[in-house]
Amino acid sequence: MDTGSLLSLIITPVLITIILSILIPMQKKYIVRNEKCKIDYKKSEIIFQWNRFDYVSIAVAIYATLNTLTLFFLIANGEDFTNSFVQFTSNQAQTWTFVGFLYFIIRISQILKGIKELKMHE
């Protein structure tokens, strides 16, 4: 494994730890769960508001975009996968694009489920 791939393997867990250290306390503080450990959407109004989760998703999207653009410019300038920067940016772009997309799907499904739950209890 070359330097760029190793650096990517080090940076990814660091960034994931930072993101989780931001999101887990918020999840515990603002998301109310019932006795079946399911989210109580009537008491957890923050799900339907702009919050820290959304800022984290924007940060992930910006980071993935910057890595993708950097990778594009490196390849456009004739670099190949033997270059450490190409290895790093390709690994980071793939990882964080996937994480951002996965988070987006989870967030949308959580909002839709919350709307459905609130309509059922009206």
C-alpha positions in Angstrom: 0.0 0.0 0.0 1.3 3.4 -0.9 1.5 6.6 1.2 -1.8 8.1 -0.1 -3.8 5.0 0.7 -2.3 4.7 4.2 -2.9 8.3 4.9 -6.5 7.9 3.8 -6.9 4.9 6.1 -5.7 7.0 9.0 -7.8 10.1 8.3 -11.1 8.4 7.6 -11.4 6.9 11.2 -10.3 10.3 12.7 -13.1 12.1 10.7 -15.6 9.5 11.6 -14.7 9.8 15.3 -15.1 13.6 15.1 -18.5 13.3 13.4 -19.8 10.7 15.8 -18.6 12.9 18.8 -20.8 15.6 17.4 -23.8 13.5 16.5 -24.1 11.0 19.4 -24.6 13.6 22.2 -27.2 15.4 20.1 -29.0 12.1 19.4 -29.1 11.3 23.2 -30.1 14.9 24.2 -32.8 15.7 21.7 -34.3 12.5 20.4 -36.9 11.1 22.7 -37.6 7.4 22.6 -40.6 5.4 24.0 -40.5 2.2 26.0 -40.0 0.1 22.8 -36.9 2.2 22.0 -38.6 3.7 19.0 -38.5 7.5 18.3 -41.4 9.4 19.8 -41.9 11.9 17.0 -44.3 14.1 18.9 -41.6 14.8 21.6 -38.7 14.8 19.2 -39.6 17.9 17.1 -35.9 18.6 16.3 -36.1 15.9 13.6 -38.3 18.3 11.5 -36.0 21.3 12.1 -32.7 22.3 10.7 -30.1 21.1 13.2 -26.5 20.0 13.8 -27.1 16.8 11.8 -27.7 18.9 8.7 -24.6 21.0 9.2 -22.5 17.8 9.4 -24.1 16.5 6.2 -23.2 19.7 4.4 -19.6 19.5 5.7 -19.3 15.9 4.5 -20.7 16.9 1.1 -18.3 19.8 0.8 -15.3 17.6 1.8 -16.4 14.9 -0.7 -16.8 17.5 -3.4 -13.4 19.1 -2.8 -11.7 15.6 -2.9 -13.5 14.8 -6.2 -12.5 18.1 -7.7 -8.9 17.7 -6.6 -8.9 14.2 -8.0 -10.3 15.5 -11.3 -7.6 18.2 -11.6 -4.8 15.8 -10.7 -5.9 13.4 -13.4 -6.5 16.2 -15.9 -2.8 17.2 -15.3 -1.6 13.7 -16.2 -1.1 12.1 -12.8 -2.0 8.5 -12.3 -2.7 6.2 -9.4 1.0 5.9 -8.5 0.8 9.5 -7.2 0.0 9.6 -3.4 -2.4 12.6 -3.8 -4.4 10.7 -6.4 -4.6 7.7 -4.1 -5.7 9.8 -1.1 -8.3 11.9 -3.0 -9.8 8.9 -4.8 -10.2 7.0 -1.5 -11.6 10.0 0.4 -13.9 11.0 -2.4 -15.4 7.5 -2.6 -15.7 7.1 1.1 -17.3 10.4 1.9 -19.6 10.4 -1.1 -21.0 7.1 0.1 -21.3 8.3 3.7 -23.0 11.5 2.6 -25.4 9.6 0.4 -26.2 7.1 3.1 -26.8 9.8 5.6 -29.1 11.7 3.2 -31.2 8.5 2.7 -31.4 7.9 6.4 -32.4 11.5 7.1 -35.1 11.6 4.4 -36.5 8.2 5.6 -36.5 9.4 9.2 -38.4 12.6 8.2 -40.9 10.7 6.1 -41.5 8.1 8.9 -42.0 11.0 11.4 -44.6 12.6 9.1 -46.4 9.3 8.7 -46.4 8.7 12.5 -47.7 12.2 13.2 -50.5 11.8 10.6 -51.5 8.5 12.1 -51.9 10.0 15.6 -54.0 13.0 14.4 
